[in-house]
Amino acid sequence: MRRHISRLLLLCSHWSFSKAAFLASTSSKSNYKDKYYRGGDSNSSRDLHLSKPNIPLEHYDFSSQNGWDDFYTVNSSSSSSFEFEWHASIPHAHILQQIRSKQTVLLVGNGNSRLPRDIADEVSLEEVSVTCMDYSRPCIDALQIFYGDDYSNVEFLCGDVTDLSQLLEGRKYDVVVDKGLMDALMCSDGWEGHQEVGKVRQYWRNVGKVLAEGGKIVLMLYKVSKATREFLEEVGEEMEVNWVEDEDKGDGRVSFLIGTRCRAVGVLDNII
């Protein structure tokens, strides 16, 4: 019990740091263009441009759903092509490498990232089905208008990721992608200490329910600490998922992890 409490305190301490890092990233002005957003390809069939928010990020309350709704409402209303990337230092090519043709892909906390379009447009991926989920209705509404009928293999659902199994009604996915969602969960309304841990554990348990046998989780989050590793190992045991950190694909600020559903679980290794 004492060891469990000690680890819980360490985990909460690290998540307090991650929470501070997440919120600090919304007010950073240095290297803003490279780290926090990127625009589209000028050769794209859509009129895309560098998506810089109309109002500086520090003015939004990302600790509440209302804050996220405001973020998407304000920016989407002025630009139908607004796309914003969290953890933009991680190229989408790293994620695409984890997906195969004819697989089903779930993007949790998708926001208005360009990732679903990058997956759908990847010529090497045939018959891939993509489900994008976010709890912000303005975000999902804007995405549905933007994508229109051009991408029949991409769907958008509005819902709470801590209730995935009910919302998805028995569906199973080959690949689940979390690109900054676990970080964002640390900032949600009133989540402190052991309550934070319980809510995030509930989220991962739901991911486990929709992950197919042999399925894969692609996770990008602020640099993992020892306590976070241990937490991921614990939830990994519950989900029968083995975690591997690919240090070549991460950077000094963001970790890139792959979780694979298998029987031999409980170890988070580094790729050397």
N, C-alpha and C positions, 0 to 999 in steps of 0.2 A: 504494500500500500504506500509506504513512504517513497519507494522508488517511482511509483506511478505518479504521485503528487509532484515529485521533483521534476519528472519529465513534462508534466502538464504545465508547470510554471515556466520551464525553459521554452516550451512551445509557444505559450502565450507571450513570452518576452520577445521571441523571434517574430511572431505575427504582429506585435505592436510595432516592431521595426519595419516589417513589410508594409504595414498600414501607413506608417509615416513616409516610407519610400514611395508608395503609390500616390499619396496625396501631394508629396513634394514634387512628383513628376508632373503634376497638373499645373504647377506654378513655375517650373524651371524655364528660363529663357535661353540658357546656353545650349547650343546644338539642338535647338527645338525641332528644326526641320528634319534632321536626320534621325532623331530618336523617337519622336512621338507621332508623326504623321507622314504620309507619303501620298503622292498623287498617282494618277493613272498613266497609261501608255498613250502617248500622243497619236499613235497609229490605231488606237482602238476605234471600234465603230461608234462608241459613245463619246460625247463631249466631256471628257474627264479633265480635271485640272488638280493642281496641288491643293489638297483639302485642309485649309487652315480655318479653325473655328472663327466665327464672327466675333465672339466675345472670348477673351482669354480664359483658359481652363480654370484658373484659380477662382473664378466667379461662380462656378457650378458646385453644388453640394453633392459630391459623388458618394456620400454616405447614406443617401436616401434614394428611393425609386423616383420621387418627384424630381430630384436633381438630374438623374439620367434622362427622364422624360423631357425636362427642359433643354438639356444638351441636344437631344435629337430633334426636338420641335424647332428650336431657334435656328439650327444650322440646316436642317432639311428644308425648311420653308423658304430659305433664300437660295438654295442650290439643290436641284434634283440629283446632282451627281456627287453630292458630298460623301466622301469615304474617309474614314479615320482608322488608323492602325495603332493599337496598343502593342507594346513590345515590337515596334517596327524594326528594331535592329536585327531581328530574326527573319531571314528571307523566307518567303512562302515556299521557295523551292525545297527547303528542308522538310516542310510538311508534306508536300506533294510526293516526295520520295517514299513516304510511308503508306501511300495509297496505291492500290492495284485496280485494274479494270474490273468492272462488274461488282465492285464493293459498294456497301452502303456506308455513308459518312454522316456523323452527327456533329455539328458545330455548336457547342454550348456557350451561352453568353456571347453570341456572334457579334452583336453590335452591328455597325455598318461597315465592317471590314470588307475589303475587296476579296478576301480569301475564297468565298463560295464561287465567285466568278472565275478566279484563277483555277480552281479545281475543275469547274465545268468546261473551261476553255482549253484545258491541257489536252493536246492531241493524242498523247500516249495513253490517256485514260479513257477507255470505252465503256459506255453504259454504266457510269458511276451515278449513284443517286445521293443527293445531298439534302439534308434537313438542317435548317438553321433555326436555332431557338434563342429567344431573348425575352426578358420579362417586361421590357418597355414597349407598350403598344404603339407610341409614335414612331419608334424605331422600326418595328415590323411593318407598320402601314407604309412608311416611306420606302422600305425595301421592296415591298410588293408592287408599288407604283413604278419604282425605278427599273426593276427586272421585267415587269410586265409578263408577256407571253414568250419572251425570247429564250428563256431557259426552262424548258419543260421538266428537266431533271433536278431542279432546285425548288424546294418548298420552304415556307417560312411559318413558324409556329410561335405564338406568344404564350409564355408560361413560366412557372417557377421551376428552376432546375432541381430543387430539393423534392420535387414531386414528379420526376421524369417518368417513372414506371406507369403512373396513372395516366399522364398526359399522352404517352406514346402507345398505350393500349396493347402491350405485348410485343411491340416491334423489337427487333434485335439489330444492332449495328456492328459492322466490321471494324470501323475506326471511329473513335470519339476524340474530338480536338478541343482542348481547353487552352485558349490563348489569352491569358490574363484574367480569366474568370475567378480562379482561386484567390488571386490577389484582391480582386474587387470584393469578394465575399468578406474579406477581412474588414471592409469599411462599411458594411451594411448597418442599417438602423439598430442601435442598441445592443450590438453583439460585443460582449466583453467577456474575457476570461473563459471559463469552462463552457459558457453558452456558445461562444464562437466555435470552440472545438466541436461541440455537439452538432451544430448546424452544418459545418463543413463535412463532418463524418456522415451526416444524413445525405448530403449531396453525393458523396462518393459511393455510398451504399446504393443510391438510385442509379448512378452510372453503372455499377456492377450488375444491376438488374436488366439493363438494356444492352450490355456488351455481349456480343456473340461469342461462342466457344472459339478460342483461338484469336479473338479480337484484340485490338490494339488501342491504347490511349496515348495521344500525343499531348504532352503537358508542357506549357511554357509559363514560368512564374519567376518572380524575383529570386535571386540566388539562394539556393536551399541551404539551410543550416543543418546541424546534426539533429536537432529536435524535429525539424520538418521531415528529414529523412526517416526518422523513427516512426513518425506519425504515418507517413506514406507506406512504410512497411507494414504497419498494423492494419490499415485499411486494405492494403494489398493482400494480406492473408485472408481477410474476409471475402474479398472479391476473387480470390485465386489469381491474382495479378502479380507479376514479377517486374519490378522497376529497374530500369537501366538509365543512367545519366550519360548523355553524349556530350562530352566537354568540347569537342570540336565544333559542334553546332550551336552551343551556347556562347556567351561572352562573359566578361567580368561582372556584368550587371544582371543578366537573365540566364536562367538554367533551362536546358532543353532535355526533357525526360521522355522515355518511351516505357509504357506499361503494357505487358503482354499477358493475356489470360492463359494460364497454364497450371499444372499441378504443383510443380516445384517452385514455391514462392517464399517471400520473406527476406530477400536480399536486394538492396539497392546498390548496384555496382557502378563503377565509373568505366567508361571505355577509354582505354589508353592508346 
